[in-house]
Amino acid sequence: MVLRATPAPTALWVVPVSDLAGVARHVLDVARAGIPGWRLVVLAPPGALPERLRDLGATVVEAPFGPDHGLRASVVSLREVVRRERPAVVHSHLSYADIVVALAAGRGPRLVTTEHGIARDDVVYHRSGAKARAMAGVHTLRLRRFASAIAVSRATADAMRAKWHPRVPVTVVPNGVDAVAPRPSRAPGLRILSLARLSPEKRLPALVDGFAELHRSRPGARLTLAGTGPEQDALAAQVARLGLGDVVAMPGFVDPEAAMAEHDVLAMLSVWENCSYALLDAAARGMGVVASDVGGNPEILPPTSLVSADDAVAVAAALERQGLDLTTRPGLDGWPGVDDMCAQIATTYADAGGGR
């Protein structure tokens, strides 16, 4: 008698965006490493993310899905993929996918969600209290269809419980980051880098004010504000008003790897962060890091890296300390790698009844 191996159950990851931002990094890392015991299929709209996934040899369904394609097309695309792939688990990422999956995934697969972008302050993402309350109600209802939820930090899990009152377990699975290849010790320096969308929640005017304070005593300091966004003109005007045009660069999009290699300190003074890949990558590379004491940042960074964004003098002191005193820079000793993250996801599926 010939025994045939039981095929691995399918986990369908549903992602409503295709730009190569933070959630795409998460998806690509998981696709590269694999979820132990599971076959991974990713549903995403056309764009850079499906292209990168195919380069990795991942199974991708590129279809009209996400806010740019509308609810009707998204529902049709999801139902077609579920019918064809027959997943044991449908795993959604980002709010739009969460809602479409709750509406249209059917009764067969177990539903799992990962929360990447909730904040304690309702207006960080929704801009009005009324919209925030409405969306909280929607998430409370849609979570009743889910078997399990993943949060990328303890702060994220606490915010989910406080706002959405989930009846299902919320498991903390931090973004995994692998150790980078050993490099020569980084020299002290005051080349400061911001890798962030130029938008209000990133509090970049506070970083510019802190840098201006630093530059008064350290005229050799330099700041790069990488990225684009609605605050670009206002930031450029602030830089000009403070007389910093010669020492502050605004190059737009940059390659993060190359930029980190050319700078000494990464600064991120956001209103909220859940589990920032930029902070993790900077710490893994031996950079100095200065970040606001909010959200999941204290779970990544030591107190020497944390600061109140509203205190320009404190921001300047932290930038100087992280740039020049190598003993204060953070590391990632004991932080989970990508394989650890994927193993925790597999455990979450099993606990939710997936694959049975």
N, C-alpha and C positions, 0 to 999 in steps of 0.2 A: 504494500500500500504506500502510495506517495503522499506525503504530508505537504500541504501547501502553506506557505507562510501567510498569516493574516495580514492584510494590508493595513498600513497605518491609517488611523482616522484623520480626517481633514479638518484643519482649522482655517476658516475663511476670515481674513483680516480685511476690514472695510474702512477705507481711508478716503475722505472727500476732497483732498487737495493733492496737487502734484508738484508743488514747489519744494525745493530741497532745504526746507527749514527744519526746526527741531523734531517734529513728529516724523518727517521723512528719515532723519538720522536714526530714530528708534526703529522704524520699519526695516531700514537697510541693515542695521546691525543684527536684528533678529533673523532676517533672510539669509545673511551671510553665515551665521552660527547655526541656525536651525533650532527648532523646539524639539527636545528629545521625545521620540515616540510619536511625532505628529508630522503629517504632510501639510505644508503651508501653501495657501493660495491667497493672493492679494488682489482685491478689487480696488481700482483707483481710476480717476479720470485721465484722459490723455495728457502727456507732458513729461517732464524730466524724471519724475519718480519711477513710472513704469519702465522708462528707458534704462535707468540705472539698475533696476531690479532684474531686467532681462540680461544685462551684462553680467550679473552675478549668477545667472542660471536659474533664477527663481521662477515659479509659476505665477503669471500675472494675467489678470483679466482687465483689459483697458476698455472702459465703457463710459457712456454718459452718466456720471454720478457726481453729486456735490452741488453746492449752491449755484455754481455757474451754469448748471444744466437743468436745474429746477426739480421740484419734488416728484412730479409725475415720471419724468425720465429716470430719476434716481431709483424710485420704487420698482419700475420695470426692470432696470439693470440688475438690481439686487435679487429680485425674484427669479430672474433667468439664471443667474449664477448659482443660487441656492438649489434650483431645480436640477441643474446640470451636474454640480459638484457634490451635492448631498453632504454638506459638512456636518460634523458632529458638534462643532462649536462655531458660532459666528461672533467675531471679536471686533467691536467697533472702536474707532479712535476719533475724537473731536465731536463736538455737540451735534453737528448736522448728521453725521453718520449714526450717532446714538439714537436720534429720533427716528430716522428712516428705518433703522434696524428694528426698533421697537414696533413700528407700524407694519413692517412688511416682511420680516424674516420667516414668518410661519411658526408652526408649533413644534417642528421636528428638532432643530438644533438647540443646544444650550446657548444662551446669550451671555457674553462677557464684555465688559467695557473697561478701557483704561482712561483715567482722567489725567490729562496733561496740563490743563489750563484754567483751573478754578482759582479764585482769589478771595481773601477774607473781605476786602473792600468791594462791594457790589459794583461800583461804578468804574472799576478798572477796565472791565471788558464790555459792560453794557451801557455806560454813560448816563443812565438814569435809574433811579430807584424803582420806578414802576416796571420798566423792562426787566430789571434784575429779579423782581418778585415774580413776574410772570414766568420767566425762564426757570426759576427755582421750582415753581409748581409743575412745569412741564417735566423737569428732570425727576421730581419726586414720583410722578405718575409713570414715566417710561421705565424707571428702575424696577417697578413691580414686575416687569416682564423679564428682567435679567436674573440669571442664576448667581452671578458673582461680579464684583467690581474690583479693579486694581487702581491703586493710587501710587503716584511716583515718589511721594514723600509722606512722612507722618503729618506734616502741616496740610498737605493736600487731603489726606484722609480725614483729618479733623474738620476741615472746611466742608467737605462733602457731607459728613454726618450732621454738622450744625445747620447747613442750608437745605439739604435734600432729604434728610431723615430716612436713609435707605434701610429697607428691611433685610437686604442681603448682606453677606459678609463683605467687608472692604479690606483687601489685602494690600499691604505696602510692598511694592516691588520697585526699588529705585532704578533709575537708568544705569545700566552697567557700562563701565569704561575699562578697557584693557590697559595694562601698563604699557607705556611706550618704550621703544628701544633706549637703552642707556645712552646718555649724551654727556659731554663734558659739563662740569658745573657752570651754571649761568653766572655771568659776572653781574655785580651790582649796576644799576642804572635807573634812569628816570624817563624812559620812553614808555608813555602810558597809552593803553589801547582800550577803545570801546568797540565791541562787536554787537551792535544792537540796532533794531529799527529806530529811526529818528521819530519817535512818537511820544506823546505826553507821559505814558505810564513808565517809560524808561528813565525819566527825571534827568535827562542830559543837561539841562541848564544848571542843575545843582553840581554836576561833575565839572562843567566849565568854570563855575564859581570856585569850586575847590581847587581846580588846577590853577586858576589865576592867583589864588592865595599861595600855592606852592611856588609858582613861578617868580613871585616877589623875592623869595629867599634862595631859590634855585633856578637861576636864569637859563641854565642848560637843559631844563626839563622840556619835553615835547609831548604833545597829545595828538592822537589820531582818533577821529570820530568816524568810524567806518559804518557804512549803511546808508539807506535812503529812507524817506518818509515825510510826513506832513510838517514836521518841525524843522525841516532843513533850512528854510529861509530865516526863520527866527533864530536858529542857532548861529547861522553865519553872521547875522546882525549883532548878536551878543558877542561873538568872538571879535568882530570889528570894533564894537563899542569899548571893549576891554583892552584894545590894543594888542591882541594876541594873534593877529593874522600871520605873522612870520613863524609862529611856533605851534599852531594848531592846524592840522590837515583834515580835510573832509573829502576823502577820495571816492566815496560811494561804495559799491560792493567791492570786497577784496576776498582773496583766498584766505580762509581762516588759518590754515596751517602755516602758510608763509608769513602772515601777519603776526602770529604768535611767536614765530622764530625771530622776528625783527624787533620785538618789544620786550620790556621788562616786567610790566605790571598790567594786568587786565582789571578794568574798573567797571562795575555794574551796580548802579544805584537805583534799581527798579523799585516801583511801588510794591511789587510782589513777584516772586519767582517760585516755581514748584520744585523742579529738579533740573537746574540749568546745565545743559551740555557744555556751554562755553566755560562756566566756572569749573566743571569737572575736568575738561581738557586742559585748562590753564594750570590747575593744580597738579595734574598728572605730568605736565611738562616742566615743572619746577619754576613756573612764573610766580611773581608776587600777585596777590589777588586782593582787591578791595571791593566789598559789596555791602549793600544795605542789610540791616539785621531784620530780615523779613522772611516769611514763608519757609521754604526748605533750605534757605542759605545756611542757617546755623547747623543743619544736619550734614553739610558738606565741609564747612569752613570753621577754623578755630576763631576765638574771640579777637585775636590779633588782626584778622582780616575783615572784621565787621565794624560798621560805622553808621551813625545817623546821617542820612543824606542831607538833612537840613542844616547841618553844622559845617560850614565851609572850612573852618579852621581844623576841625577834626578830620574832614576828608583829606585836606592837604597833608596833615600829619601822618595819616594812614598810608597815603600814596608814597610819601617820603620813606616811611619805615619799611614798607613792602618792597620798595625799589632798592634800598641801600643796605638793609639788614637782612641778609640771607637766612638767618636763624629764625626769623619770624614768618617765613613763607610757608604756606600750607602744603600738605602732601595728601596722598590718597591711600595710605596704609590701611589695609583691611576693607577697602571699598569693593563691592562686588564687581566682577568682570562681566563681559557680555554672556559667557556661558552660564554663569551663576544666575543672571537675570532670566535667561531662557529656561533654565531648570525650574525657577520659581514660577514662571508662567505655566509650564507643564503641570506643576503641582496644583496650581489654581484651577486649571481645567479639570484635573482629576477630582479635586474636592467639590467642584460644581457639578459633577456627574457626567462630564464630557467623555466620549469614547466608550461609554457602557453599551 
